Amino acid sequence: MKPALDFILVRKSGLKSRITMAMLLWSLAVGLPGCMAQTGNPSGTAAVSPTFDGPQVLKDMLPLDLSAAPRPFPVSIQRYFDYYGLGFGAERHFFGYFTSHKFRISAQVWLPRDPRGTMFLLHGYLDHAATLRHLIGAAIARRYAVAVFDLPGHGLSSGERGAIDVFDDYVRVFGDFMALCAPHLPHPFHLVGHSTGCAIALAYLHRTPAAGFDRAVFLSPLVHHAHWRLAKFGIFMAQWFVDAIDRSYRRNSSDAHFVAFVRQDPLQGKRVTIKFLKALYAWEQRARQYAPMPQSLLMIQGAEDEIVDWQYNLPFLKTKLTGASVKLVETARHQLANESSEIRKEVLMRTFEFLSSGGR
């Protein structure tokens, strides 16, 4: 079996072959979804050694059990929390793994005192659960329980890095997570996704129309990414030569601290796989056939987002989610939960105003 992050290029002789390959890779790179090309400063910042031991965290991680009282965390896991700023002071914090299909999935649940409901979160491509820390902290401060996991091939979860065979694998994992958590967490249930997480959420809602989410929020939802057709051509041709390409770092946040941190984050994915891109295009074909659903939904979108084709995505999603409304944030980019403090404040305000209007 090939290593998860191998970048395999078939070398060809001759100037014409090299020029052709360069053009194919260029067409693929410029058209990649930016949800998989995280924010960054092209000039770069020096990476630093991580202050937590990822392999040790995996060794110390126990099965997620929400029926038992939380136990003290080993030093390795506490350092992971400290590194990402996940110590939110909730009354109970659960951390562990569950198995789904062929994956071992890392997950976390925070339960504040007297919770008013539960938010289930779905992160974007090449991100991981801790990338949503601002959203998690704001939810806990407002007395929401929060449940989140690392997608397969992301963060601390198992699976080929940045790869998936079919989007249904993501949906199945989310369904298993819901089944594990639902008996132990307070209603009403809400669903919040970012970018690729929104595509997974849409697929889950289609498959499970009685899922029971009171309200949902989509942040920078992905259906089509920017340069959709160009990248599709690049993928079709480049799949014969490469398994993955190096991740590009595009500017999708105005928060300089987040921009610098992503480059040194040891859990961020570093390569974009052809396998994922093909699964995304296959999912999009199926999504066109989804029947309309009456889910109460708010879509928040940055007007300066150059990562997703939001001019296409928002109208498309409104045909599939008939209860959807849209809030456009004029100066925001793609990473709405990690934008500058002013923009992030507006995004969080809109999110929780919408959720609370459907809860107690």
Backbone hydrogen bonds, N-H to C=O, Kabsch-Sander energy under -0.5 kcal/mol:
donor,donor_aa,acceptor,acceptor_aa,energy
6,D,3,P,-1.4
8,I,6,D,-0.6
9,L,7,F,-0.6
10,V,241,F,-0.8
11,R,9,L,-0.7
18,R,14,G,-1.7
19,I,15,L,-2.5
20,T,16,K,-2.5
21,M,17,S,-2.5
22,A,18,R,-2.4
23,M,19,I,-2.2
24,L,20,T,-2.1
25,L,21,M,-2.6
26,W,22,A,-2.2
27,S,23,M,-2.4
28,L,24,L,-2.0
29,A,25,L,-2.8
30,V,26,W,-2.7
31,G,27,S,-0.7
32,L,29,A,-1.1
34,G,307,I,-0.9
36,M,33,P,-1.7
37,A,34,G,-1.8
40,G,250,R,-0.6
44,G,41,N,-2.3
54,G,52,F,-0.9
57,V,53,D,-2.3
58,L,54,G,-2.2
59,K,55,P,-1.8
60,D,56,Q,-2.4
61,M,57,V,-1.2
64,L,97,Y,-2.9
68,A,65,D,-0.7
78,Q,74,P,-2.3
79,R,75,V,-2.4
80,Y,76,S,-1.4
81,F,77,I,-2.3
82,D,78,Q,-2.5
83,Y,79,R,-2.5
84,Y,80,Y,-1.6
85,G,81,F,-0.8
85,G,82,D,-0.5
86,L,81,F,-2.5
88,F,86,L,-1.5
92,R,111,L,-2.0
94,F,109,V,-3.3
96,G,107,A,-2.2
97,Y,62,L,-1.6
98,F,105,I,-1.9
100,S,103,F,-2.3
103,F,100,S,-2.8
105,I,98,F,-3.3
105,I,103,F,-0.6
107,A,96,G,-3.0
108,Q,148,V,-2.9
109,V,94,F,-2.2
110,W,146,V,-2.4
111,L,92,R,-3.2
116,R,143,R,-3.1
118,T,188,P,-2.4
119,M,145,A,-3.1
120,F,118,T,-0.5
120,F,190,H,-2.8
121,L,119,M,-0.5
121,L,147,A,-2.4
122,L,192,V,-1.9
127,D,124,G,-1.4
131,T,128,H,-1.6
132,L,129,A,-1.8
133,R,130,A,-1.6
136,I,132,L,-2.6
137,G,133,R,-3.0
138,A,134,H,-2.2
139,A,135,L,-2.1
140,I,136,I,-2.4
141,A,137,G,-2.2
142,R,138,A,-1.0
143,R,140,I,-1.9
144,Y,139,A,-2.6
145,A,117,G,-2.9
146,V,110,W,-2.0
147,A,119,M,-2.6
148,V,108,Q,-2.4
149,F,121,L,-0.5
150,D,106,S,-2.5
153,G,158,S,-2.6
154,H,151,L,-1.8
155,G,267,L,-0.9
157,S,154,H,-2.3
158,S,104,R,-2.6
162,G,153,G,-2.2
163,A,160,E,-2.1
169,D,166,V,-1.7
170,Y,166,V,-0.6
170,Y,167,F,-0.6
171,V,167,F,-2.0
172,R,168,D,-2.6
173,V,169,D,-2.0
174,F,170,Y,-2.3
175,G,171,V,-2.4
176,D,172,R,-2.3
177,F,173,V,-2.3
178,M,174,F,-2.5
179,A,175,G,-2.3
180,L,176,D,-1.9
181,C,177,F,-2.3
182,A,178,M,-3.1
184,H,181,C,-2.2
185,L,181,C,-0.8
185,L,182,A,-0.7
189,F,212,G,-0.6
190,H,118,T,-2.7
191,L,215,R,-1.9
192,V,120,F,-2.8
193,G,217,V,-2.2
194,H,122,L,-2.1
195,S,219,L,-2.5
197,G,194,H,-2.7
198,C,195,S,-1.5
199,A,195,S,-1.1
200,I,196,T,-2.1
201,A,197,G,-2.2
202,L,198,C,-2.8
203,A,199,A,-2.1
204,Y,200,I,-2.4
205,L,201,A,-2.8
206,H,202,L,-2.1
207,R,203,A,-2.2
208,T,204,Y,-2.7
211,A,208,T,-1.6
214,D,189,F,-3.0
214,D,212,G,-0.6
215,R,189,F,-0.8
216,A,296,S,-1.5
217,V,191,L,-2.6
218,F,298,L,-2.6
219,L,193,G,-2.8
219,L,217,V,-0.5
220,S,218,F,-0.6
220,S,300,I,-2.7
222,L,195,S,-1.5
223,V,221,P,-0.5
223,V,224,H,-0.6
226,A,307,I,-2.5
228,W,225,H,-0.8
231,A,227,H,-2.6
232,K,228,W,-1.8
233,F,229,R,-1.9
234,G,230,L,-2.1
235,I,231,A,-2.9
236,F,232,K,-2.2
237,M,233,F,-1.9
238,A,234,G,-3.1
239,Q,235,I,-1.8
240,W,237,M,-1.2
241,F,238,A,-2.3
242,V,238,A,-2.4
245,I,272,V,-2.3
247,R,270,K,-2.4
250,R,37,A,-0.7
250,R,38,Q,-0.8
250,R,248,S,-0.7
252,N,250,R,-1.0
256,A,254,S,-0.9
259,V,255,D,-2.3
260,A,256,A,-2.2
261,F,257,H,-2.4
262,V,258,F,-2.4
263,R,259,V,-0.8
264,Q,260,A,-0.7
264,Q,261,F,-1.1
265,D,261,F,-1.1
265,D,262,V,-0.5
268,Q,265,D,-1.2
269,G,126,L,-1.9
272,V,245,I,-2.6
273,T,162,G,-0.7
273,T,271,R,-0.5
274,I,243,D,-2.7
275,K,243,D,-0.6
277,L,273,T,-1.8
278,K,274,I,-2.6
279,A,275,K,-1.9
280,L,276,F,-2.5
281,Y,277,L,-2.2
282,A,278,K,-2.1
283,W,279,A,-2.3
284,E,280,L,-2.3
285,Q,281,Y,-1.5
286,R,282,A,-1.5
287,A,283,W,-2.7
288,R,284,E,-1.2
289,Q,286,R,-1.8
290,Y,287,A,-1.4
293,M,320,K,-2.7
297,L,295,Q,-0.6
297,L,323,G,-1.3
298,L,216,A,-2.2
299,M,325,S,-2.8
300,I,218,F,-2.8
300,I,298,L,-0.5
301,Q,299,M,-0.5
301,Q,327,K,-2.4
303,A,329,V,-2.6
304,E,332,A,-2.4
305,D,302,G,-1.4
306,E,304,E,-0.6
309,D,224,H,-2.2
310,W,308,V,-1.7
312,Y,309,D,-1.3
313,N,309,D,-2.6
314,L,310,W,-2.1
316,F,312,Y,-1.9
317,L,313,N,-2.9
318,K,314,L,-1.9
319,T,315,P,-1.1
319,T,316,F,-0.9
320,K,316,F,-0.9
321,L,317,L,-2.7
322,T,293,M,-2.2
322,T,320,K,-0.6
323,G,293,M,-0.6
323,G,295,Q,-0.5
324,A,321,L,-1.8
325,S,297,L,-2.0
327,K,299,M,-3.0
329,V,301,Q,-2.9
329,V,327,K,-0.5
330,E,328,L,-0.7
332,A,329,V,-1.4
335,Q,252,N,-2.7
336,L,334,H,-2.0
338,N,335,Q,-1.9
339,E,336,L,-0.9
344,R,340,S,-3.2
345,K,341,S,-2.2
346,E,342,E,-1.5
347,V,343,I,-2.5
348,L,344,R,-2.8
349,M,345,K,-2.3
350,R,346,E,-2.6
351,T,347,V,-2.3
352,F,348,L,-2.6
353,E,349,M,-2.3
354,F,350,R,-1.9
355,L,351,T,-2.2
356,S,352,F,-2.5
357,S,353,E,-1.3
358,G,355,L,-1.5
359,G,356,S,-0.9
